[in-house]
Amino acid sequence: MQDLRLLDVAGVRMSASQELVTLELYERWAESYPPVSHNPLMRAEQEAMRRLWPAMTARRVLDLACGSGRYARLLAAAGAATVLALDQSAQMLRQVDCATAVQGSMTGLPFGSGSFDAVVCGLAVGHAPDLEAWMREVARVLTPGGVLVYSDFHPQAAAAGHARRFRDSKGGIHSVPHHLHAVGAHRRAAAAAGLTVEAMAEVRVGIELREVFPGSAAFYQRWHGMPVVLAIRAVNPCSP
Ligand SMILES: C[S@@+](CC[C@H](N)C(=O)[O-])C[C@H]1O[C@@H](n2cnc3c(N)ncnc32)[C@H](O)[C@@H]1O
């Protein structure tokens, strides 16, 4: 789990080439990235996210950086009126089956202002080099009263050397670059974008994350209590 080579622990912005690396890695990861929570961390993260969700019935919603469309499926099942799912990876988008798939960048959304009642973004904001710009762009596409629910790999886990890693079909192990955004930076970015943070939740090792997996006993003992996922609900206040 520990691999700092590609982590941006100093908070230094990544170069364009590092963002291309991210895209390339997700194109490769897509073949083993089904549109459901497929590991213990994702299952615990999804539980935390679901506790923060507003009612989705009849809402226009966006699954931002949707990957293979795990949240798009849940949003459709929750009765959303329309579900759009955006990602930059064509290979990921090929698996989206419950939403209108849109290829694009989450830092320059191809949607008009006020297009969505809710935006859901799972485990992806760490790929945005500029958190404030990301938050402004999300706030722009939210309606007044619209809700943003998002999660990310926790900055404390990243700082401790944990990384997003996957094994490709040839057995190669890859770490995906990650921008470390401190908890306070999320609050500041939301405030700067005019959003109000209503709730924050953490998934902690051995507490919310407690599923048994190979090696879990040693992992839970060593890292007990460390937050591995941060989940946030923020609202775009209605105009007075
Ligand atoms: C860890 S995956 C999460 C996928 C999905 N949200 C989920 O929770 O199952 C991160 C996703 O973010 C996408 N991504 C990374 N940077 C992006 C960007 N700048 N614009 C759009 N998508 C991006 C990747 O292609 C990848 O599908």
Ligand as a Chemical Component Dictionary entry (heavy atoms), coordinates in Angstrom:
data_LIG
# 
_chem_comp.id                   LIG 
_chem_comp.type                 NON-POLYMER 
_chem_comp.pdbx_formal_charge   0 
_chem_comp.three_letter_code    LIG 
# 
loop_
_chem_comp_atom.comp_id 
_chem_comp_atom.atom_id 
_chem_comp_atom.alt_atom_id 
_chem_comp_atom.type_symbol 
_chem_comp_atom.charge 
_chem_comp_atom.model_Cartn_x 
_chem_comp_atom.model_Cartn_y 
_chem_comp_atom.model_Cartn_z 
_chem_comp_atom.pdbx_ordinal 
LIG C1  C1  C 0  -10.854 6.464  -8.674  1  
LIG S1  S1  S 1  -11.768 6.712  -10.138 2  
LIG C2  C2  C 0  -13.398 6.945  -9.466  3  
LIG C3  C3  C 0  -14.479 6.591  -10.439 4  
LIG C4  C4  C 0  -15.899 6.717  -9.885  5  
LIG N1  N1  N 0  -16.182 8.074  -9.498  6  
LIG C5  C5  C 0  -16.106 5.796  -8.728  7  
LIG O1  O1  O 0  -16.111 6.281  -7.593  8  
LIG O2  O2  O -1 -16.272 4.595  -8.954  9  
LIG C6  C6  C 0  -11.346 8.353  -10.628 10 
LIG C7  C7  C 0  -11.927 8.748  -11.975 11 
LIG O3  O3  O 0  -11.629 10.121 -12.195 12 
LIG C8  C8  C 0  -11.405 10.308 -13.581 13 
LIG N2  N2  N 0  -10.678 11.559 -13.766 14 
LIG C9  C9  C 0  -9.446  11.876 -13.315 15 
LIG N3  N3  N 0  -9.128  13.139 -13.655 16 
LIG C10 C10 C 0  -10.200 13.614 -14.360 17 
LIG C11 C11 C 0  -10.481 14.860 -14.986 18 
LIG N4  N4  N 0  -9.610  15.874 -14.955 19 
LIG N5  N5  N 0  -11.664 15.021 -15.599 20 
LIG C12 C12 C 0  -12.562 13.993 -15.662 21 
LIG N6  N6  N 0  -12.346 12.793 -15.096 22 
LIG C13 C13 C 0  -11.178 12.605 -14.437 23 
LIG C14 C14 C 0  -10.636 9.082  -13.986 24 
LIG O4  O4  O 0  -10.665 8.867  -15.382 25 
LIG C15 C15 C 0  -11.347 7.998  -13.166 26 
LIG O5  O5  O 0  -12.369 7.400  -13.910 27 
# 
loop_
_chem_comp_bond.comp_id 
_chem_comp_bond.atom_id_1 
_chem_comp_bond.atom_id_2 
_chem_comp_bond.value_order 
_chem_comp_bond.pdbx_ordinal 
LIG C1  S1  SING 1  
LIG S1  C2  SING 2  
LIG S1  C6  SING 3  
LIG C2  C3  SING 4  
LIG C3  C4  SING 5  
LIG C4  N1  SING 6  
LIG C4  C5  SING 7  
LIG C5  O1  DOUB 8  
LIG C5  O2  SING 9  
LIG C6  C7  SING 10 
LIG C7  O3  SING 11 
LIG C7  C15 SING 12 
LIG O3  C8  SING 13 
LIG C8  N2  SING 14 
LIG C8  C14 SING 15 
LIG N2  C9  SING 16 
LIG N2  C13 SING 17 
LIG C9  N3  DOUB 18 
LIG N3  C10 SING 19 
LIG C10 C11 SING 20 
LIG C10 C13 DOUB 21 
LIG C11 N4  SING 22 
LIG C11 N5  DOUB 23 
LIG N5  C12 SING 24 
LIG C12 N6  DOUB 25 
LIG N6  C13 SING 26 
LIG C14 O4  SING 27 
LIG C14 C15 SING 28 
LIG C15 O5  SING 29 
# 
